[in-house]
Amino acid sequence: MSNPTKTINIIQLFFLFLVFVFLMGCSPKPDKPGSVAYLDFKNGIGEISLGSSVATLKELGFALDHVGESGACYTNDSFQITFGDFHLDNIELYCLSDRLVHISGKVNRINPSGDSDLLKFLTILFGEPTNAQKHKHIEDGIAVIDGVSYVWRGNKSELAVYYGFLVPLLNISDFHTEEAKEQADQAQREKKEKEKKKSESERMLKQNF
């Protein structure tokens, strides 16, 4: 005669197995379009990946343009990235501590007279935007432009598209940019402290001799 308790346990285990299989099938695949998990999987755009070293960017023809609060900016006027029916121009790459943390550029249609929808295309890739909000921008210190921004935020990276300019602006950032900036600032402080100590040592030596 079979044990009723054992039979119930087997049924429960089988039910839990079916639930597990169902949930695994419903969870977004990171390497498949349709959710922000795909944004983390891509971790950049085209040949450019967040976290790349400056040496890697130089191999792609990017050169230092300027250094500011956002980090060291590298540009390449002839570099263009094609994605879907669009291409990214005027690309600026910002690095902190020899590491790419921010990608910025202007989005243009490959066919200027076409009706390709950038927002629709990005939604297919990364799902619905995490956030959307209106904003104002001062152009040349005079004109106030009303616009709207759409943001997709993953666990590793963030994508933002800004409308309200002549063409949409696209930014992809390392989700840990602030952490990277603090590390860069700390490294810079330590470097200045070492230089200060070295300068004081040299001054002391000159005084003694």
Z-matrix of the N, CA and C atoms (Angstrom, degrees):
N
C 1 1.479
C 2 1.531 1 109.08
N 3 1.349 2 117.48 1 131.72
C 4 1.462 3 121.67 2 -176.99
C 5 1.518 4 112.12 3 -73.29
N 6 1.343 5 114.09 4 153.27
C 7 1.466 6 121.06 5 179.84
C 8 1.532 7 109.16 6 -87.04
N 9 1.361 8 117.88 7 116.81
C 10 1.482 9 120.68 8 -177.48
C 11 1.525 10 112.34 9 -60.55
N 12 1.339 11 116.55 10 -37.39
C 13 1.474 12 119.97 11 -178.81
C 14 1.515 13 110.77 12 -64.97
N 15 1.346 14 116.26 13 -41.56
C 16 1.461 15 121.08 14 179.33
C 17 1.525 16 110.48 15 -64.41
N 18 1.328 17 116.04 16 -39.66
C 19 1.472 18 120.67 17 179.64
C 20 1.525 19 110.82 18 -63.25
N 21 1.341 20 116.51 19 -42.29
C 22 1.468 21 121.48 20 179.74
C 23 1.523 22 110.46 21 -64.07
N 24 1.338 23 116.97 22 -41.34
C 25 1.464 24 121.04 23 179.61
C 26 1.526 25 111.59 24 -62.23
N 27 1.323 26 115.97 25 -39.90
C 28 1.470 27 120.85 26 178.97
C 29 1.526 28 109.89 27 -64.77
N 30 1.326 29 116.47 28 -42.21
C 31 1.479 30 120.87 29 179.24
C 32 1.525 31 110.41 30 -63.74
N 33 1.349 32 116.02 31 -41.37
C 34 1.463 33 120.26 32 179.36
C 35 1.524 34 111.35 33 -63.88
N 36 1.326 35 115.91 34 -43.31
C 37 1.468 36 120.36 35 178.77
C 38 1.523 37 110.91 36 -63.01
N 39 1.332 38 117.14 37 -40.57
C 40 1.453 39 121.39 38 179.17
C 41 1.529 40 110.73 39 -65.09
N 42 1.339 41 115.96 40 -40.55
C 43 1.465 42 120.82 41 178.26
C 44 1.528 43 111.00 42 -63.58
N 45 1.346 44 116.85 43 -43.28
C 46 1.461 45 120.86 44 178.72
C 47 1.524 46 110.84 45 -63.55
N 48 1.327 47 116.54 46 -36.48
C 49 1.463 48 120.92 47 177.77
C 50 1.529 49 110.71 48 -63.30
N 51 1.341 50 116.26 49 -42.84
C 52 1.466 51 120.31 50 179.02
C 53 1.529 52 111.43 51 -64.16
N 54 1.332 53 116.41 52 -39.96
C 55 1.465 54 120.79 53 177.93
C 56 1.519 55 110.00 54 -63.07
N 57 1.332 56 117.06 55 -43.15
C 58 1.468 57 121.98 56 179.55
C 59 1.527 58 110.80 57 -60.71
N 60 1.340 59 115.76 58 -46.61
C 61 1.475 60 120.20 59 179.55
C 62 1.518 61 110.52 60 -61.79
N 63 1.338 62 116.78 61 -40.67
C 64 1.470 63 120.99 62 179.82
C 65 1.523 64 111.26 63 -63.94
N 66 1.341 65 117.02 64 -45.09
C 67 1.458 66 120.97 65 -179.12
C 68 1.521 67 111.17 66 -66.36
N 69 1.307 68 117.68 67 -38.39
C 70 1.463 69 120.95 68 177.82
C 71 1.515 70 110.67 69 -63.82
N 72 1.335 71 115.58 70 -36.44
C 73 1.459 72 119.41 71 179.45
C 74 1.512 73 112.19 72 -71.57
N 75 1.358 74 116.47 73 -29.45
C 76 1.465 75 120.79 74 -178.38
C 77 1.519 76 113.05 75 -85.40
N 78 1.318 77 117.93 76 -23.98
C 79 1.470 78 120.62 77 -177.31
C 80 1.518 79 110.36 78 -69.20
N 81 1.341 80 117.88 79 140.69
C 82 1.465 81 121.04 80 -177.78
C 83 1.521 82 112.17 81 -64.99
N 84 1.325 83 115.76 82 137.36
C 85 1.461 84 121.23 83 176.68
C 86 1.527 85 107.45 84 -84.35
N 87 1.342 86 117.95 85 125.06
C 88 1.468 87 120.01 86 -176.41
C 89 1.521 88 114.10 87 -61.09
N 90 1.343 89 117.02 88 -27.23
C 91 1.465 90 119.20 89 -178.57
C 92 1.532 91 112.50 90 -94.76
N 93 1.339 92 116.68 91 9.99
C 94 1.460 93 120.92 92 178.77
C 95 1.526 94 110.43 93 -118.10
N 96 1.347 95 118.46 94 137.34
C 97 1.474 96 121.28 95 178.44
C 98 1.518 97 111.74 96 -60.43
N 99 1.354 98 115.97 97 154.09
C 100 1.447 99 120.33 98 174.26
C 101 1.503 100 115.50 99 128.16
N 102 1.342 101 117.86 100 -6.60
C 103 1.466 102 120.08 101 179.36
C 104 1.525 103 109.25 102 -154.26
N 105 1.362 104 116.06 103 168.54
C 106 1.463 105 119.74 104 179.58
C 107 1.526 106 111.20 105 -66.42
N 108 1.351 107 116.97 106 -15.50
C 109 1.468 108 119.25 107 175.72
C 110 1.525 109 109.79 108 -60.58
N 111 1.338 110 115.83 109 -31.44
C 112 1.470 111 120.31 110 178.88
C 113 1.526 112 110.63 111 -70.72
N 114 1.336 113 117.01 112 -30.17
C 115 1.465 114 121.48 113 176.79
C 116 1.528 115 109.66 114 -63.90
N 117 1.333 116 116.47 115 -44.79
C 118 1.465 117 120.76 116 177.14
C 119 1.523 118 110.88 117 -64.71
N 120 1.335 119 116.22 118 -38.06
C 121 1.466 120 121.15 119 179.87
C 122 1.527 121 110.54 120 -63.36
N 123 1.337 122 116.62 121 -44.73
C 124 1.472 123 120.86 122 179.61
C 125 1.526 124 110.66 123 -68.33
N 126 1.342 125 116.74 124 -43.28
C 127 1.463 126 123.34 125 176.83
C 128 1.526 127 113.04 126 51.16
N 129 1.324 128 115.50 127 40.73
C 130 1.459 129 119.83 128 -179.38
C 131 1.514 130 109.78 129 152.86
N 132 1.314 131 116.72 130 -154.32
C 133 1.466 132 121.27 131 178.84
C 134 1.523 133 108.94 132 -150.75
N 135 1.325 134 116.11 133 134.46
C 136 1.455 135 120.15 134 -179.86
C 137 1.520 136 111.98 135 58.80
N 138 1.339 137 115.49 136 -130.45
C 139 1.465 138 121.44 137 -178.93
C 140 1.526 139 112.63 138 -82.24
N 141 1.331 140 116.79 139 -5.47
C 142 1.461 141 120.28 140 -173.29
C 143 1.526 142 110.44 141 -102.67
N 144 1.337 143 115.50 142 124.30
C 145 1.467 144 121.19 143 -179.77
C 146 1.521 145 110.39 144 -119.09
N 147 1.334 146 115.81 145 137.96
C 148 1.452 147 120.17 146 174.12
C 149 1.530 148 109.15 147 -60.13
N 150 1.320 149 115.79 148 142.86
C 151 1.461 150 120.05 149 -178.24
C 152 1.513 151 113.18 150 92.80
N 153 1.351 152 117.50 151 -8.04
C 154 1.464 153 120.57 152 178.94
C 155 1.523 154 110.79 153 -62.84
N 156 1.324 155 116.07 154 150.39
C 157 1.463 156 120.58 155 178.19
C 158 1.523 157 110.30 156 -81.21
N 159 1.318 158 116.09 157 161.98
C 160 1.463 159 120.77 158 177.72
C 161 1.523 160 110.18 159 -61.09
N 162 1.328 161 117.16 160 -36.48
C 163 1.464 162 121.40 161 179.17
C 164 1.531 163 110.87 162 -59.42
N 165 1.333 164 116.45 163 -39.83
C 166 1.467 165 120.99 164 178.78
C 167 1.524 166 110.65 165 -65.53
N 168 1.329 167 116.94 166 -40.49
C 169 1.468 168 121.01 167 179.37
C 170 1.524 169 111.05 168 -66.19
N 171 1.322 170 116.49 169 -37.13
C 172 1.472 171 120.40 170 178.41
C 173 1.523 172 110.97 171 -65.96
N 174 1.326 173 116.42 172 -32.53
C 175 1.467 174 119.85 173 176.65
C 176 1.521 175 111.42 174 -64.36
N 177 1.334 176 116.69 175 -25.35
C 178 1.467 177 122.11 176 178.00
C 179 1.529 178 111.61 177 -88.49
N 180 1.338 179 116.18 178 3.05
C 181 1.464 180 119.98 179 176.95
C 182 1.513 181 114.83 180 94.02
N 183 1.330 182 118.59 181 7.77
C 184 1.457 183 120.99 182 179.23
C 185 1.532 184 110.09 183 -83.59
N 186 1.333 185 115.18 184 141.17
C 187 1.464 186 121.33 185 -179.78
C 188 1.519 187 109.78 186 -130.12
N 189 1.320 188 116.48 187 155.61
C 190 1.467 189 120.83 188 -178.86
C 191 1.525 190 110.56 189 -62.84
N 192 1.327 191 116.08 190 127.29
C 193 1.465 192 121.99 191 179.10
C 194 1.522 193 110.78 192 -101.25
N 195 1.328 194 116.81 193 -49.24
C 196 1.460 195 121.41 194 178.13
C 197 1.524 196 109.69 195 -164.35
N 198 1.324 197 115.25 196 166.89
C 199 1.464 198 121.18 197 176.52
C 200 1.522 199 108.23 198 -122.17
N 201 1.338 200 116.45 199 126.79
C 202 1.466 201 120.76 200 -179.26
C 203 1.508 202 111.22 201 -139.78
N 204 1.331 203 115.82 202 -164.05
C 205 1.465 204 121.02 203 -178.56
C 206 1.525 205 111.84 204 -64.05
N 207 1.337 206 116.87 205 -28.96
C 208 1.466 207 120.30 206 -178.87
C 209 1.515 208 112.50 207 -82.16
N 210 1.336 209 116.89 208 -5.19
C 211 1.455 210 120.93 209 -179.79
C 212 1.516 211 111.65 210 119.23
N 213 1.320 212 116.14 211 -168.42
C 214 1.460 213 121.99 212 177.62
C 215 1.523 214 108.83 213 -84.09
N 216 1.341 215 116.52 214 123.92
C 217 1.464 216 121.61 215 -175.81
C 218 1.532 217 110.49 216 -99.51
N 219 1.330 218 116.08 217 127.84
C 220 1.466 219 122.30 218 178.96
C 221 1.527 220 109.39 219 -115.31
N 222 1.330 221 115.91 220 137.50
C 223 1.464 222 120.56 221 -178.01
C 224 1.528 223 110.96 222 -134.04
N 225 1.328 224 114.81 223 161.12
C 226 1.465 225 123.01 224 174.67
C 227 1.520 226 106.12 225 -151.91
N 228 1.335 227 117.39 226 102.10
C 229 1.464 228 122.56 227 -172.56
C 230 1.527 229 113.51 228 -59.98
N 231 1.329 230 117.13 229 -25.62
C 232 1.465 231 119.32 230 -176.61
C 233 1.525 232 113.19 231 -95.16
N 234 1.340 233 116.96 232 -1.99
C 235 1.462 234 120.45 233 -176.73
C 236 1.525 235 110.27 234 -84.75
N 237 1.323 236 115.34 235 135.34
C 238 1.463 237 121.27 236 -178.32
C 239 1.524 238 109.53 237 -142.81
N 240 1.326 239 116.88 238 139.71
C 241 1.462 240 121.65 239 178.85
C 242 1.520 241 109.27 240 -114.79
N 243 1.323 242 116.81 241 128.02
C 244 1.461 243 121.59 242 178.52
C 245 1.521 244 109.67 243 -101.73
N 246 1.335 245 116.62 244 130.97
C 247 1.468 246 121.49 245 175.12
C 248 1.517 247 108.46 246 -143.85
N 249 1.321 248 116.02 247 122.77
C 250 1.465 249 120.18 248 -175.93
C 251 1.521 250 110.40 249 60.42
N 252 1.328 251 115.97 250 -131.35
C 253 1.467 252 121.74 251 178.76
C 254 1.525 253 111.75 252 -95.25
N 255 1.329 254 116.80 253 21.57
C 256 1.462 255 121.48 254 -174.38
C 257 1.525 256 111.27 255 -130.85
N 258 1.326 257 114.58 256 162.42
C 259 1.464 258 118.55 257 169.51
C 260 1.525 259 109.47 258 -137.52
N 261 1.322 260 114.46 259 149.54
C 262 1.463 261 122.27 260 -178.11
C 263 1.523 262 108.82 261 -101.24
N 264 1.355 263 116.40 262 121.69
C 265 1.462 264 122.82 263 -179.19
C 266 1.524 265 110.61 264 -116.10
N 267 1.338 266 115.06 265 176.45
C 268 1.472 267 120.67 266 176.45
C 269 1.538 268 111.26 267 48.28
N 270 1.310 269 114.90 268 46.71
C 271 1.467 270 120.75 269 -174.40
C 272 1.525 271 111.12 270 -74.45
N 273 1.327 272 115.36 271 132.46
C 274 1.463 273 121.81 272 174.42
C 275 1.522 274 107.98 273 -122.33
N 276 1.318 275 116.17 274 129.95
C 277 1.459 276 122.01 275 -179.14
C 278 1.523 277 108.87 276 -114.84
N 279 1.320 278 116.60 277 124.46
C 280 1.465 279 121.39 278 -177.52
C 281 1.531 280 109.95 279 -108.11
N 282 1.327 281 114.97 280 129.33
C 283 1.462 282 120.94 281 -177.06
C 284 1.529 283 111.35 282 -120.58
N 285 1.320 284 114.86 283 144.35
C 286 1.456 285 122.76 284 173.14
C 287 1.527 286 107.55 285 -129.86
N 288 1.310 287 116.74 286 132.22
C 289 1.470 288 121.46 287 -179.61
C 290 1.520 289 111.38 288 51.69
N 291 1.354 290 116.00 289 46.92
C 292 1.471 291 122.55 290 176.37
C 293 1.538 292 111.81 291 62.23
N 294 1.318 293 116.91 292 30.91
C 295 1.462 294 120.63 293 -176.39
C 296 1.522 295 110.14 294 -140.87
N 297 1.329 296 116.89 295 130.20
C 298 1.466 297 121.73 296 -179.59
C 299 1.531 298 110.48 297 -71.67
N 300 1.336 299 115.60 298 123.83
C 301 1.470 300 120.14 299 -178.18
C 302 1.529 301 112.73 300 -122.92
N 303 1.346 302 117.89 301 -10.07
C 304 1.469 303 118.51 302 -175.88
C 305 1.529 304 109.97 303 -153.10
N 306 1.341 305 115.34 304 132.20
C 307 1.463 306 123.13 305 177.83
C 308 1.519 307 108.01 306 -119.32
N 309 1.313 308 117.20 307 130.05
C 310 1.462 309 121.42 308 -178.88
C 311 1.524 310 110.02 309 -135.28
N 312 1.335 311 116.66 310 144.00
C 313 1.452 312 119.44 311 178.38
C 314 1.518 313 112.35 312 -170.32
N 315 1.332 314 116.38 313 174.12
C 316 1.457 315 123.00 314 178.63
C 317 1.524 316 109.36 315 -105.44
N 318 1.342 317 115.30 316 137.12
C 319 1.463 318 120.87 317 -176.93
C 320 1.525 319 110.24 318 -99.41
N 321 1.328 320 116.13 319 127.41
C 322 1.463 321 121.69 320 175.71
C 323 1.525 322 109.35 321 -127.31
N 324 1.326 323 116.51 322 149.53
C 325 1.463 324 120.31 323 174.38
C 326 1.523 325 109.08 324 -72.58
N 327 1.331 326 116.05 325 143.30
C 328 1.463 327 119.76 326 174.27
C 329 1.523 328 109.11 327 -63.83
N 330 1.331 329 116.09 328 -40.93
C 331 1.468 330 122.29 329 174.49
C 332 1.524 331 107.42 330 -104.36
N 333 1.344 332 118.44 331 101.11
C 334 1.470 333 121.66 332 -175.87
C 335 1.524 334 114.25 333 -54.24
N 336 1.332 335 117.39 334 -29.72
C 337 1.467 336 120.38 335 -178.45
C 338 1.530 337 111.71 336 -92.44
N 339 1.330 338 117.15 337 3.23
C 340 1.463 339 120.35 338 -179.22
C 341 1.518 340 111.75 339 -76.91
N 342 1.334 341 115.83 340 173.56
C 343 1.457 342 120.11 341 -178.46
C 344 1.534 343 111.48 342 -119.33
N 345 1.334 344 116.91 343 26.49
C 346 1.463 345 120.83 344 179.96
C 347 1.529 346 109.94 345 -60.32
N 348 1.321 347 116.11 346 136.86
C 349 1.461 348 122.78 347 -176.22
C 350 1.527 349 108.70 348 -103.01
N 351 1.319 350 117.14 349 111.39
C 352 1.470 351 121.94 350 -178.12
C 353 1.521 352 111.42 351 -63.05
N 354 1.342 353 117.07 352 -45.84
C 355 1.462 354 121.08 353 -178.17
C 356 1.525 355 110.84 354 -61.04
N 357 1.323 356 116.76 355 -42.14
C 358 1.461 357 121.35 356 179.14
C 359 1.523 358 110.33 357 -63.54
N 360 1.320 359 116.32 358 -42.40
C 361 1.469 360 121.19 359 -179.83
C 362 1.526 361 111.25 360 -62.60
N 363 1.343 362 116.78 361 -44.84
C 364 1.466 363 121.00 362 -179.65
C 365 1.528 364 111.35 363 -67.61
N 366 1.339 365 116.65 364 -33.41
C 367 1.466 366 120.42 365 178.37
C 368 1.526 367 110.61 366 -67.12
N 369 1.324 368 116.80 367 -36.49
C 370 1.469 369 120.63 368 176.02
C 371 1.533 370 109.88 369 -63.11
N 372 1.329 371 116.19 370 -39.04
C 373 1.465 372 120.60 371 -178.26
C 374 1.522 373 112.40 372 -74.33
N 375 1.352 374 116.51 373 -46.33
C 376 1.462 375 120.33 374 -168.00
C 377 1.530 376 114.76 375 -120.47
N 378 1.332 377 117.91 376 9.71
C 379 1.454 378 120.72 377 -178.53
C 380 1.524 379 111.45 378 80.19
N 381 1.312 380 116.45 379 -172.41
C 382 1.462 381 121.03 380 -179.84
C 383 1.531 382 110.09 381 -66.35
N 384 1.342 383 118.22 382 145.29
C 385 1.473 384 120.96 383 179.01
C 386 1.526 385 111.42 384 -57.76
N 387 1.327 386 115.93 385 143.32
C 388 1.458 387 121.22 386 177.19
C 389 1.517 388 110.90 387 -68.36
N 390 1.336 389 115.19 388 -32.21
C 391 1.464 390 120.17 389 -176.27
C 392 1.523 391 109.72 390 -153.40
N 393 1.329 392 116.41 391 147.27
C 394 1.464 393 122.11 392 175.34
C 395 1.521 394 107.38 393 -141.89
N 396 1.332 395 116.76 394 132.74
C 397 1.460 396 119.36 395 -179.90
C 398 1.522 397 111.43 396 -151.39
N 399 1.325 398 114.98 397 152.80
C 400 1.456 399 121.06 398 177.34
C 401 1.527 400 109.33 399 -81.55
N 402 1.323 401 116.05 400 153.43
C 403 1.467 402 119.82 401 179.01
C 404 1.525 403 109.52 402 -152.06
N 405 1.305 404 115.05 403 163.33
C 406 1.467 405 121.80 404 176.02
C 407 1.522 406 108.26 405 -119.48
N 408 1.314 407 115.46 406 147.14
C 409 1.458 408 120.77 407 -178.45
C 410 1.524 409 108.96 408 -135.92
N 411 1.319 410 116.08 409 134.28
C 412 1.471 411 121.01 410 177.23
C 413 1.516 412 109.09 411 -90.48
N 414 1.301 413 116.69 412 116.55
C 415 1.458 414 122.80 413 -179.71
C 416 1.529 415 109.81 414 -99.47
N 417 1.327 416 116.11 415 117.90
C 418 1.473 417 121.78 416 -179.77
C 419 1.530 418 111.93 417 58.74
N 420 1.304 419 116.43 418 27.63
C 421 1.457 420 120.90 419 176.45
C 422 1.511 421 114.64 420 72.68
N 423 1.328 422 117.67 421 4.57
C 424 1.466 423 119.86 422 -175.81
C 425 1.531 424 112.09 423 -125.51
N 426 1.314 425 116.80 424 -65.23
C 427 1.463 426 120.70 425 -171.75
C 428 1.530 427 111.43 426 -75.52
N 429 1.307 428 115.09 427 133.34
C 430 1.452 429 120.67 428 176.24
C 431 1.525 430 108.25 429 -99.51
N 432 1.313 431 116.40 430 120.94
C 433 1.458 432 121.17 431 -176.81
C 434 1.523 433 109.52 432 -109.47
N 435 1.335 434 116.33 433 126.08
C 436 1.454 435 120.52 434 174.26
C 437 1.527 436 108.51 435 -83.35
N 438 1.299 437 116.19 436 135.75
C 439 1.451 438 119.87 437 179.70
C 440 1.501 439 111.19 438 -149.83
N 441 1.322 440 115.60 439 -176.22
C 442 1.455 441 121.08 440 178.11
C 443 1.526 442 108.50 441 -142.22
N 444 1.307 443 116.40 442 145.17
C 445 1.457 444 120.85 443 179.13
C 446 1.528 445 109.18 444 -120.41
N 447 1.320 446 115.27 445 144.70
C 448 1.462 447 122.59 446 176.63
C 449 1.525 448 108.06 447 -120.59
N 450 1.323 449 115.74 448 134.97
C 451 1.467 450 120.26 449 -174.97
C 452 1.528 451 110.24 450 -127.69
N 453 1.333 452 115.20 451 134.59
C 454 1.464 453 122.73 452 171.19
C 455 1.526 454 106.55 453 -115.03
N 456 1.314 455 117.40 454 120.58
C 457 1.467 456 120.67 455 -177.49
C 458 1.521 457 110.77 456 -118.34
N 459 1.331 458 115.57 457 117.16
C 460 1.459 459 121.04 458 176.00
C 461 1.516 460 110.30 459 -97.39
N 462 1.318 461 116.80 460 -162.12
C 463 1.458 462 121.22 461 177.63
C 464 1.523 463 111.93 462 -85.23
N 465 1.337 464 116.40 463 -23.52
C 466 1.464 465 120.75 464 -177.27
C 467 1.521 466 112.82 465 -112.91
N 468 1.304 467 117.16 466 -34.65
C 469 1.466 468 119.80 467 -173.63
C 470 1.523 469 111.39 468 -140.21
N 471 1.324 470 113.96 469 165.79
C 472 1.464 471 121.42 470 -177.69
C 473 1.524 472 109.40 471 -134.56
N 474 1.325 473 116.05 472 135.82
C 475 1.464 474 122.62 473 177.83
C 476 1.518 475 108.55 474 -115.84
N 477 1.322 476 116.74 475 131.63
C 478 1.463 477 121.22 476 178.28
C 479 1.523 478 109.40 477 -131.96
N 480 1.325 479 116.07 478 137.08
C 481 1.464 480 122.12 479 176.15
C 482 1.521 481 107.93 480 -122.13
N 483 1.334 482 116.28 481 129.62
C 484 1.469 483 121.90 482 -177.38
C 485 1.530 484 109.85 483 -112.93
N 486 1.323 485 115.75 484 122.28
C 487 1.460 486 122.03 485 174.82
C 488 1.526 487 109.09 486 -103.97
N 489 1.326 488 115.87 487 151.25
C 490 1.457 489 120.10 488 178.77
C 491 1.515 490 110.94 489 127.84
N 492 1.330 491 116.31 490 -5.55
C 493 1.462 492 121.90 491 177.32
C 494 1.525 493 108.32 492 -103.91
N 495 1.320 494 117.53 493 -175.94
C 496 1.461 495 119.90 494 178.31
C 497 1.524 496 110.46 495 -60.61
N 498 1.331 497 116.53 496 -38.90
C 499 1.467 498 121.84 497 174.59
C 500 1.531 499 107.20 498 -134.77
N 501 1.334 500 117.49 499 155.65
C 502 1.470 501 118.81 500 178.77
C 503 1.525 502 111.86 501 -62.70
N 504 1.318 503 115.98 502 145.52
C 505 1.455 504 122.09 503 174.74
C 506 1.527 505 108.37 504 -104.33
N 507 1.325 506 116.19 505 139.30
C 508 1.457 507 121.16 506 -177.98
C 509 1.521 508 110.00 507 -123.42
N 510 1.321 509 116.82 508 130.64
C 511 1.466 510 122.33 509 177.63
C 512 1.526 511 109.68 510 -126.91
N 513 1.312 512 116.30 511 137.20
C 514 1.460 513 121.84 512 172.19
C 515 1.524 514 106.91 513 -125.78
N 516 1.328 515 116.35 514 124.54
C 517 1.463 516 120.54 515 -174.10
C 518 1.517 517 111.70 516 -125.81
N 519 1.323 518 114.28 517 149.48
C 520 1.455 519 120.66 518 170.60
C 521 1.520 520 107.19 519 -67.77
N 522 1.319 521 117.63 520 129.46
C 523 1.469 522 121.40 521 -178.64
C 524 1.528 523 110.98 522 -62.02
N 525 1.335 524 116.52 523 -20.62
C 526 1.464 525 121.06 524 -178.30
C 527 1.526 526 111.19 525 -105.30
N 528 1.347 527 116.22 526 29.69
C 529 1.463 528 119.95 527 -177.41
C 530 1.529 529 111.83 528 -57.76
N 531 1.338 530 117.15 529 -43.08
C 532 1.464 531 119.89 530 -178.88
C 533 1.528 532 110.95 531 -61.33
N 534 1.338 533 115.52 532 -39.43
C 535 1.465 534 119.86 533 177.90
C 536 1.522 535 110.14 534 -63.98
N 537 1.350 536 115.49 535 -43.21
C 538 1.459 537 119.66 536 179.54
C 539 1.523 538 110.80 537 -64.98
N 540 1.334 539 116.64 538 -38.00
C 541 1.464 540 120.59 539 179.08
C 542 1.526 541 110.92 540 -64.34
N 543 1.332 542 116.68 541 -41.16
C 544 1.458 543 120.71 542 178.69
C 545 1.525 544 110.58 543 -64.03
N 546 1.340 545 116.80 544 -39.64
C 547 1.459 546 120.86 545 177.75
C 548 1.524 547 110.79 546 -63.36
N 549 1.345 548 115.60 547 -40.89
C 550 1.462 549 119.92 548 179.30
C 551 1.527 550 110.93 549 -66.16
N 552 1.341 551 115.96 550 -42.13
C 553 1.465 552 120.27 551 178.43
C 554 1.527 553 111.27 552 -63.28
N 555 1.342 554 116.22 553 -40.21
C 556 1.460 555 120.88 554 179.01
C 557 1.525 556 110.70 555 -64.22
N 558 1.339 557 115.69 556 -42.46
C 559 1.462 558 119.98 557 178.32
C 560 1.525 559 111.04 558 -62.71
N 561 1.341 560 115.94 559 -38.37
C 562 1.457 561 120.72 560 179.55
C 563 1.530 562 110.44 561 -67.94
N 564 1.328 563 117.09 562 -39.94
C 565 1.466 564 120.96 563 177.86
C 566 1.525 565 111.27 564 -63.42
N 567 1.334 566 116.24 565 -42.78
C 568 1.467 567 120.94 566 179.15
C 569 1.528 568 110.73 567 -64.64
N 570 1.323 569 116.19 568 -38.31
C 571 1.463 570 120.55 569 178.78
C 572 1.530 571 110.77 570 -64.07
N 573 1.343 572 116.31 571 -44.31
C 574 1.462 573 120.38 572 179.13
C 575 1.524 574 111.26 573 -64.62
N 576 1.333 575 116.85 574 -37.63
C 577 1.461 576 121.14 575 179.42
C 578 1.532 577 110.83 576 -64.82
N 579 1.334 578 116.22 577 -41.06
C 580 1.469 579 120.46 578 177.99
C 581 1.523 580 110.70 579 -64.74
N 582 1.342 581 116.20 580 -41.88
C 583 1.463 582 120.50 581 179.58
C 584 1.525 583 110.76 582 -64.94
N 585 1.343 584 115.91 583 -37.06
C 586 1.454 585 120.88 584 178.61
C 587 1.517 586 110.92 585 -65.22
N 588 1.340 587 117.21 586 -45.11
C 589 1.458 588 121.61 587 178.92
C 590 1.522 589 111.50 588 -64.31
N 591 1.335 590 115.61 589 -39.25
C 592 1.460 591 120.00 590 178.79
C 593 1.522 592 110.32 591 -64.59
N 594 1.330 593 116.02 592 -42.38
C 595 1.462 594 121.03 593 179.79
C 596 1.530 595 110.71 594 -63.67
N 597 1.342 596 116.56 595 -41.21
C 598 1.464 597 120.70 596 179.53
C 599 1.529 598 110.77 597 -66.01
N 600 1.345 599 116.65 598 -39.01
C 601 1.468 600 120.75 599 178.74
C 602 1.515 601 110.81 600 -63.85
N 603 1.332 602 116.80 601 -42.70
C 604 1.463 603 121.35 602 179.20
C 605 1.523 604 110.94 603 -64.71
N 606 1.340 605 116.08 604 -38.50
C 607 1.458 606 120.26 605 179.41
C 608 1.538 607 110.84 606 -66.28
N 609 1.332 608 116.35 607 -40.40
C 610 1.452 609 121.05 608 177.95
C 611 1.528 610 112.10 609 -63.81
N 612 1.337 611 114.82 610 -40.28
C 613 1.466 612 119.00 611 178.22
C 614 1.515 613 112.29 612 -63.03
N 615 1.346 614 115.55 613 -40.75
C 616 1.461 615 120.10 614 179.04
C 617 1.531 616 111.40 615 -64.85
N 618 1.346 617 115.84 616 -38.01
C 619 1.450 618 119.96 617 179.38
C 620 1.525 619 111.53 618 -67.02
N 621 1.333 620 117.67 619 -36.59
C 622 1.460 621 121.94 620 -179.04
C 623 1.517 622 113.33 621 -74.76
N 624 1.312 623 114.81 622 -24.67
C 625 1.463 624 118.02 623 179.91
C 626 1.528 625 110.00 624 -109.89
